[in-house]
C-alpha cells in the first residue's frame, strides 16, 4: 500500500482582495488573495477552495496545518507534487 505524496507550502493570505489570485511569491511565501473576509474561517475556506480548484483535487486534500488565525499559514496538500505547485505559479 502506497500513500499519496503530500507537499507543504507556506502562504501569505490577503483577505478581502478585489479579486482571487495565486502568486507571486512574497518573502518566500506564496501570496494568495481571496475576496472572503478574515472572520469565522471564511478566508481559510476560500484559500482551501481556490487551491483545490486550481490543482483539480478534492477540498479534503488541502489542509491548514499552521497559522489558522494568521495571514501567514502553512498548508499541506495531499496528492500533489512540488512541481505541480510551481507550475501553478508559472
Buried (B, 14 or more C-beta within 10 A) or exposed (E): EEEEEEBEBBBBBBBEBEEBEBEEEEEEBBBBBBBBEBEEEBBBBBBBBBBBEBBEBEEEBBBBEEBEEEBEBBBBBBBBEEEBBEEBEE
